[in-house]
């Protein structure tokens, strides 16, 4: 008799202050995927932390937060920072109407795993994006990475020399992992490429993020690009659907 396949783990999704029309649309899209569960819609970043703790305490943790860069009363950048400071393991996806929105870059620096351009978003693209950031992949377009690297340089953040010095503390294996992170590869792909276990890949990724003093794996890839470690800036990062 064929072994019964186990049901995939359900991913918990929390939304922050979307308009009723957008919220209902997102909920309708995500409801069609049994592996995704919408936990709720918090009015702001502070309340999002309350929702996240409550969900965790009930045994149904939040895996991904969806937020806009800006809304009537919520700053998505600040919300991202609050969430990543308290729960670094939770992925944040930013939804934006403007591809050139500088707040998207700020959100990436705050720890967001990527962004979705609402005009081009498809139902399946949204669901794939959620899975991608949970698995550790990046969700950005190359042109935005160019802008993010330029933003780091122009705003006087850590210099190339400082980034290179930080990278010098990486082990040879961690540099390999960082380069794959720069390609937008997920933890699973990194493990398969390097011939290591998934748990070992996750450990290396966390060490790289910590040593690079980054707020997320996407941020680590950006500052590695600034240091010239993974190309100019980063090729092959998963394009937004």
Secondary structure, 3 states (H helix, E strand, C coil): CCCCCCCCCCEEEEEECCCHHHHHHHHHHHHCCCCEEEEEEECCHHHHHHHHHHHHHCCCCCCEEEEECECCCCEHHHHHHHHHHHCCCCEEEEEECCCCCHHHHHHHHHCCCEEEEHHHCCHHHHHHHHHHHHHCCCECCHHHHHHHHHHHHHCCCCCHHHHHHHHCCCCHHHHHHHHHHHCCCCHHHHHHHHCCCHHHHHHHHHHHHHHCCCCCHHHHHHHHHHCCCCCCCCCCCCCCC
